[in-house]
């Protein structure tokens, strides 16, 4: 059963395949709003992304102090 971007089954909770495609095919962010959008989507699924904090930290730091020039 699909619910809020997750697939729930007797095996447990998994990420919806369409959402996996959305995260992996997201274009390289070139502005603050695009970066916020990506981090929002990826952050929603952080429990399924191994090493999420290490991956997202440099991206989140771009949100501070005018990371995009």
WORA-V816668 format. One record per residue. RES is the residue in one small letter. PHI is phi in whole degrees, 0 to 359 (999 if undefined). NEAR is the number of other C-alpha atoms within 10 Angstrom. Layout:
res;phi;near
RES;PHI;NEAR
RES;PHI;NEAR
This chain:
res;phi;near
x;999;8
x;270;12
x;209;10
x;51;8
x;81;15
x;239;16
x;249;15
x;252;15
x;217;10
x;293;6
x;279;7
x;129;7
x;255;14
x;225;15
x;279;18
x;297;17
x;302;11
x;295;10
x;287;15
x;299;14
x;297;10
x;297;14
x;290;14
x;286;9
x;258;9
x;300;13
x;292;11
x;301;9
x;297;15
x;237;10
x;208;13
x;299;15
x;299;11
x;294;14
x;294;19
x;299;16
x;298;13
x;295;19
x;296;18
x;295;12
x;294;15
x;296;21
x;295;15
x;298;11
x;252;19
x;302;15
x;292;12
x;261;14
x;254;12
x;295;9
x;72;10
x;305;14
x;299;13
x;293;9
x;284;11
x;279;14
x;303;10
x;298;10
x;291;17
x;296;14
x;293;11
x;293;16
x;286;15
x;262;10
x;50;8
x;56;9
x;299;12
x;263;12
x;257;7
